[in-house]
Amino acid sequence: MKWIFSFNYRTGYSSPESLFRVLLFSLLLLSSGFSALAANAPQEQWNRTFGEGYSDGAWCLQETADGGFILAGNTASRGEGSDLFLVKADALGNCTWSRVYGGSGEDVGYFVRQTDDGGYIVVGSSNSYALGGELLWLVKTDGAGGLIWDKTFGGFVSSSGDGGWSVEQTMDGGYIAAGYTQSSGGGRKDLWLIKTDALGGLIWEKSFGGAEDDVGMSVLESRDGGYTVAGRTASFGQGGDDIWLLKTDSLGVEMWNETYGGRGDDAGFQVLEMEDGYALVGRTESGEDDKRILLIRVDPEGQVLWEKAYHGGSVASLQPTEDGGYIMAGRIDGIESRRDALAIKVDSNGKELWSMSLGGRGDDMGTYALQSRNGSYLLAGITSSYGQGREDAWLVNMGSDLPQKSESKLSFSVYPLSSAPLPANSSSINSIRL
């Protein structure tokens, strides 16, 4: 603007018409500049909810081989406690099918992955099938959500509480699950690793921790055939809860562990393996009050390369993007305790490129975000602003940040639960005594 006005002065454009032309030209330049700055920011394309009149939610999201999506979570719509909720959606978020699994207690699915056979593996917790507390629950389905098998793991009868937060299919066709146990180990709650075969049969289980609460939130099979787990520990570190990264060999024997955080409560929620180490995301209360989201990059031995904090109340997931950066999902706290879902896009060095808050007049939370194969960003979560229940499972297409993006009209859809009957053997659980 200063350059334009000085140009006008030197050239002697003093007539109203000339001044108008210069001002108009200036506004066009500004408009063009603002458009360029906003060109790579995504714009919400569609918004879908799944559930009925009670409390439903989505805790995990994955793009499927057919270009659609699978969501895992919980639903109370059957009226018998909470049940594991599995939803298959097409590329536009339209519900293809939904399935409900569980008994009369509290059952939930926290993590889902499509398996090599086209089906799905889900991990969560259940207290419908034991006389004690909750058990870690593995559920295997076919591509249409039909139950193939399910297994529970944990203490029998007197279980104090065990659960699973993450699962991956391993290179041998089996599964690795991470969570927590109060049935074995030395603390009140210990990080728990379970290795199974392809049919869910237990191969080994390991617990890690100290005298306080320690929990595994995310697990992956690393390139060397071992396993890497992220979570939180109150037994080690600088005070309160700390972010915890644990590396084991292929048999679950600890190789190293590192903690990150300060004197406040900190927790890790998801870990990714990179070419030169790991990236993990967590919530921190050790830094600035309004920057609770923490992204940490470490080398292959867990030593910090860099860490960045971001504005937001909490974070739940971390996924890679096609440009080498990351997309995170969580929540941002608003006025009068209202919360909105939050997505943050950063580059490979952790520099924030854009953030987007999503929600309405109610309480909304993002639990998982990813970039799809067509470049669009998707967010799953829980919403009380949209849908037809007190809370609903939620899927939002946030659009693409690619320079060439066609415009699309925002649309909303609400999907009730499927009327398909519960698989006949969904209440027949094989408990494993530990």
C-alpha positions in Angstrom: 0.0 0.0 0.0 2.8 2.5 0.8 4.5 1.8 -2.5 1.2 2.4 -4.4 0.5 5.7 -2.8 4.0 7.0 -3.3 3.8 6.0 -7.0 0.6 8.0 -7.2 2.2 11.0 -5.7 5.3 10.9 -7.9 3.3 10.5 -11.1 1.0 13.3 -10.2 -2.3 11.4 -10.4 -4.4 13.9 -8.5 -7.8 13.8 -10.2 -10.6 11.8 -8.5 -10.8 9.4 -11.5 -7.1 8.7 -11.3 -7.2 8.2 -7.5 -10.2 5.9 -7.9 -8.3 3.8 -10.4 -5.3 3.5 -8.1 -7.4 2.6 -5.1 -9.3 0.0 -7.2 -6.0 -1.4 -8.4 -4.7 -1.6 -4.8 -7.8 -3.4 -3.6 -7.5 -5.9 -6.5 -3.8 -6.5 -5.5 -4.9 -7.0 -1.8 -7.7 -9.3 -2.8 -5.4 -11.4 -5.0 -2.9 -11.6 -2.1 -5.4 -12.7 0.4 -6.8 -15.3 -2.1 -3.3 -16.7 -2.5 -2.8 -16.9 1.3 -6.1 -18.7 1.7 -5.8 -20.8 -1.5 -4.2 -23.8 0.4 -6.5 -23.7 3.4 -9.2 -26.4 3.2 -12.9 -25.8 3.2 -15.4 -28.2 4.8 -17.1 -30.3 2.1 -19.5 -32.5 4.0 -20.6 -33.5 7.5 -22.0 -36.9 8.4 -23.3 -38.3 11.7 -24.1 -41.8 12.7 -26.2 -43.0 15.6 -29.7 -42.7 17.2 -31.2 -41.0 20.2 -28.6 -41.7 22.8 -24.8 -41.4 23.2 -22.7 -42.5 20.2 -19.2 -41.7 19.2 -16.3 -42.5 16.9 -12.8 -43.0 18.3 -10.9 -44.1 15.2 -11.0 -43.7 11.4 -9.2 -45.4 8.5 -9.5 -45.1 4.8 -10.4 -48.5 3.3 -9.1 -50.2 0.1 -12.3 -49.3 -1.8 -11.8 -45.5 -1.1 -14.4 -45.5 1.7 -13.9 -45.3 5.4 -14.3 -47.4 8.5 -15.0 -46.0 12.0 -14.9 -47.6 15.4 -16.5 -46.3 18.5 -19.4 -46.9 20.9 -23.1 -46.6 20.9 -25.8 -46.6 23.6 -28.6 -46.8 21.1 -29.6 -50.4 21.9 -30.5 -49.3 25.4 -28.2 -51.9 27.1 -25.2 -50.0 28.4 -22.7 -49.1 25.7 -21.8 -51.3 22.7 -18.9 -51.5 20.3 -20.0 -49.6 17.2 -18.5 -50.2 13.7 -19.5 -48.0 10.7 -18.6 -48.5 7.1 -19.0 -45.4 4.9 -18.4 -44.8 1.2 -16.1 -42.1 -0.2 -18.8 -39.4 0.3 -19.4 -40.4 3.9 -22.7 -42.2 3.2 -23.3 -45.1 5.5 -22.9 -48.5 3.7 -23.5 -50.5 6.9 -23.2 -50.3 10.6 -22.8 -53.1 13.2 -23.2 -53.3 16.9 -21.4 -55.8 19.2 -21.6 -56.3 22.9 -23.6 -57.5 25.8 -25.5 -55.9 28.7 -22.4 -54.1 30.1 -20.1 -51.3 28.9 -18.4 -52.2 25.6 -16.4 -49.9 23.3 -14.1 -50.1 20.3 -11.2 -47.6 20.4 -9.1 -48.6 17.3 -9.8 -50.3 14.0 -7.6 -51.4 11.1 -8.5 -53.1 7.8 -6.8 -56.5 7.6 -5.1 -58.2 4.7 -8.2 -60.3 4.0 -10.4 -57.2 3.6 -12.0 -57.6 7.0 -11.4 -55.5 10.1 -9.7 -55.9 13.5 -10.9 -53.8 16.4 -9.6 -53.4 19.9 -11.3 -51.9 22.9 -12.7 -53.0 26.3 -15.7 -55.0 27.5 -17.2 -55.8 30.9 -20.1 -57.7 29.5 -18.3 -61.1 29.7 -16.6 -61.2 33.1 -17.7 -61.1 36.7 -15.1 -58.6 37.5 -14.0 -55.4 35.8 -13.4 -54.7 32.1 -11.3 -56.9 29.8 -9.2 -56.1 26.7 -11.4 -57.1 23.8 -10.2 -58.0 20.2 -12.9 -58.3 17.6 -12.3 -59.7 14.0 -14.9 -59.2 11.3 -15.2 -59.9 7.6 -15.5 -57.1 5.0 -19.2 -56.7 5.7 -18.9 -56.5 9.5 -19.9 -60.1 10.1 -18.2 -61.4 13.3 -15.5 -64.0 12.6 -14.1 -64.3 16.2 -13.6 -62.2 19.3 -11.3 -62.7 22.3 -11.0 -61.2 25.7 -7.8 -60.9 27.7 -7.4 -60.1 31.3 -8.0 -61.3 34.8 -10.8 -63.8 35.3 -13.7 -63.1 37.8 -11.6 -60.8 39.9 -10.2 -58.6 37.1 -9.6 -55.0 38.4 -9.8 -53.7 34.9 -7.9 -54.2 31.6 -8.4 -52.6 28.3 -7.0 -52.0 24.8 -6.3 -48.7 23.0 -4.4 -49.7 19.8 -3.9 -52.7 17.5 -2.0 -53.5 14.4 -1.8 -56.5 12.1 1.8 -57.9 12.2 4.0 -59.2 9.4 3.3 -62.8 10.5 -0.5 -62.3 10.0 -1.1 -62.0 13.7 -1.8 -59.0 15.8 -0.1 -56.7 18.4 -2.3 -54.8 20.9 -1.4 -52.2 23.5 -3.4 -51.0 26.5 -3.3 -51.4 30.2 -3.7 -54.1 32.8 -4.6 -54.1 36.5 -4.6 -57.9 36.6 -0.9 -58.5 36.1 2.2 -56.4 36.6 3.5 -54.5 39.6 1.6 -51.3 39.6 -1.9 -50.0 40.0 -2.1 -50.0 36.2 0.6 -51.2 33.8 1.3 -50.7 30.1 0.3 -54.0 28.5 1.4 -55.6 25.2 -0.4 -58.6 23.8 0.8 -60.6 20.8 -1.6 -63.0 19.2 -1.8 -65.3 16.2 -4.1 -64.8 13.2 -7.0 -66.3 15.1 -6.5 -64.3 18.3 -4.7 -67.0 20.2 -2.3 -65.6 22.8 1.4 -66.0 21.9 2.8 -63.8 24.6 1.9 -60.9 26.9 4.2 -58.4 28.6 3.5 -55.6 31.2 5.7 -52.6 31.8 5.6 -50.0 34.6 6.2 -49.1 38.1 4.2 -48.5 41.3 1.9 -45.9 39.7 -0.5 -45.8 36.6 1.2 -46.6 33.2 -0.8 -46.9 30.0 0.0 -47.8 26.4 -2.1 -45.7 23.9 -0.5 -46.5 20.5 1.6 -49.4 19.2 3.3 -50.2 15.9 5.4 -52.9 14.5 8.8 -51.3 13.7 11.0 -52.0 10.7 13.3 -54.2 12.7 10.4 -56.5 13.6 10.1 -55.2 17.2 7.4 -52.9 18.6 7.2 -49.3 19.6 4.6 -48.1 22.1 3.6 -44.6 23.1 1.5 -43.7 26.2 1.8 -42.2 29.6 3.6 -43.0 32.8 3.2 -41.8 36.4 5.9 -44.2 37.6 8.8 -42.5 35.8 9.8 -39.1 34.5 9.8 -35.6 36.1 6.5 -35.6 37.9 2.8 -36.3 37.5 2.1 -38.1 34.2 4.8 -38.0 31.5 4.8 -38.9 27.8 6.3 -42.4 27.5 7.9 -44.1 24.5 8.9 -47.7 24.8 10.8 -49.9 22.4 10.8 -53.7 22.5 12.2 -56.5 20.4 10.0 -59.0 18.5 9.3 -61.0 21.7 8.3 -58.0 23.8 11.6 -57.7 25.6 12.3 -54.0 26.4 15.2 -52.4 24.5 14.8 -48.9 25.8 12.3 -46.4 27.1 12.2 -42.6 27.3 10.0 -40.1 29.0 9.1 -36.5 27.9 7.4 -33.7 29.7 7.6 -31.4 32.7 6.2 -31.1 36.2 2.6 -31.0 34.9 0.6 -33.9 33.5 1.6 -35.0 30.0 0.4 -38.0 28.0 1.3 -39.5 24.6 -1.5 -40.6 22.3 0.0 -41.8 18.9 3.4 -42.7 17.5 4.6 -43.0 13.9 7.8 -44.5 12.6 9.8 -42.2 10.3 12.9 -42.8 8.2 15.1 -41.2 10.9 13.2 -42.1 14.1 9.7 -41.5 15.4 7.1 -38.8 15.7 4.7 -38.8 18.6 1.9 -36.5 19.7 0.5 -35.8 23.1 -1.2 -33.5 25.5 0.9 -31.3 27.8 0.1 -29.3 30.9 3.8 -28.4 31.5 3.9 -25.5 29.1 1.8 -22.5 28.2 -1.9 -22.8 29.3 -3.3 -22.3 25.8 -0.8 -24.6 24.1 -1.7 -28.1 25.3 -0.8 -30.0 22.0 2.7 -31.3 21.8 4.5 -32.8 18.7 7.8 -34.5 19.4 10.4 -35.8 16.9 13.0 -38.3 18.2 15.8 -40.3 16.7 15.8 -44.1 16.5 16.9 -44.3 20.2 14.2 -41.9 21.4 16.5 -38.8 21.8 14.6 -35.6 21.1 15.4 -33.9 17.7 12.8 -31.2 18.2 9.4 -30.5 19.8 6.7 -28.0 19.1 3.6 -26.9 21.0 0.3 -25.8 19.4 -2.8 -23.9 20.5 -5.5 -26.3 21.6 -7.0 -28.1 24.6 -6.0 -31.7 23.8 -5.0 -34.0 20.9 -5.9 -37.6 20.1 -4.2 -38.6 16.8 -1.3 -38.0 14.5 -1.1 -39.2 10.9 1.4 -38.5 8.0 0.4 -36.4 5.0 1.6 -36.7 1.4 3.8 -33.7 1.6 5.9 -35.2 4.4 4.1 -33.3 7.2 1.4 -34.3 9.7 -2.2 -33.9 10.5 -3.5 -33.9 14.1 -7.0 -34.1 15.6 -8.2 -33.0 19.0 -10.2 -30.3 20.6 -10.1 -26.6 21.4 -11.8 -25.2 24.5 -14.3 -22.4 24.0 -16.3 -20.1 26.2 -18.7 -21.5 28.9 -16.9 -24.9 28.7 -18.0 -25.5 25.2 -15.5 -27.4 23.0 -15.0 -27.6 19.3 -13.1 -30.2 17.2 -9.7 -29.2 16.1 -7.5 -30.2 13.2 -3.9 -28.9 12.8 -1.7 -29.3 9.7 2.1 -28.9 10.1 5.0 -29.4 7.8 7.8 -31.9 8.2 9.6 -29.6 10.7 6.5 -29.0 12.8 5.7 -25.5 11.4 1.9 -25.0 11.6 0.5 -24.4 8.1 -3.2 -24.2 9.1 -5.7 -25.2 11.7 -9.4 -25.6 11.6 -12.0 -25.7 14.3 -15.3 -27.6 13.6 -18.5 -27.8 15.5 -21.7 -26.0 16.4 -23.5 -24.8 19.5 -22.9 -28.1 21.4 -19.9 -29.9 22.6 -17.7 -31.4 19.8 -14.4 -33.3 19.8 -12.1 -34.6 17.1 -10.6 -38.0 17.8 -8.9 -38.9 14.6 -7.8 -37.2 11.4 -6.1 -38.4 8.2 -5.4 -37.4 4.6 -7.2 -39.6 2.1 -5.7 -40.8 -1.2 -7.4 -38.0 -3.1 -5.8 -35.3 -1.0 -8.8 -34.5 1.2 -8.6 -34.3 5.0 -11.1 -36.3 7.1 -11.9 -35.9 10.7 -13.8 -38.4 12.9 -15.1 -37.6 16.4 -18.0 -37.0 18.7 -20.6 -34.3 18.2 -23.6 -33.0 20.2 -24.1 -30.1 17.7 -25.3 -32.3 14.8 -27.2 -35.5 14.4 -30.2 -36.9 16.1 -28.9 -38.0 19.5 -27.4 -36.6 22.6 -24.1 -37.4 21.0 -23.4 -38.9 17.6 -20.5 -40.5 15.8 -19.1 -37.9 13.4 -17.3 -37.8 10.1 -16.3 -34.6 8.4 -14.6 -34.0 5.0 -12.5 -30.9 5.6 -11.5 -30.6 1.9 -8.1 -30.4 0.4 -5.3 -27.9 0.8 -4.0 -28.5 -2.7 -3.8 -25.4 -4.9 -6.3 -26.7 -7.5 -9.5 -27.5 -5.6 -12.9 -27.6 -7.1 -15.7 -25.9 -5.1 -18.3 -28.1 -3.5 -21.5 -27.4 -1.6 -21.5 -28.2 2.0 -23.9 -31.0 2.9 -25.1 -32.7 6.1 -26.5 -36.2 6.5 -27.7 -38.2 9.5 -27.7 -42.0 9.6 -29.4 -44.1 12.1 -28.1 -47.5 13.2 -28.3 -50.4 10.8 -31.3 -52.6 11.2 -29.2 -55.6 10.5 -29.3 -58.1 13.3 -26.4 -58.5 15.7 -24.2 -61.5 14.7 -25.5 -64.5 16.5 -22.1 -65.3 18.1 -21.3 -61.8 19.3 -22.2 -62.7 22.9 -20.1 -65.8 22.9 -16.7 -64.7 24.2 -13.7 -66.9 24.8 -11.9 -65.5 27.9 -8.2 -66.1 28.4 -7.1 -66.5 32.0 -3.9 -64.7 32.9 
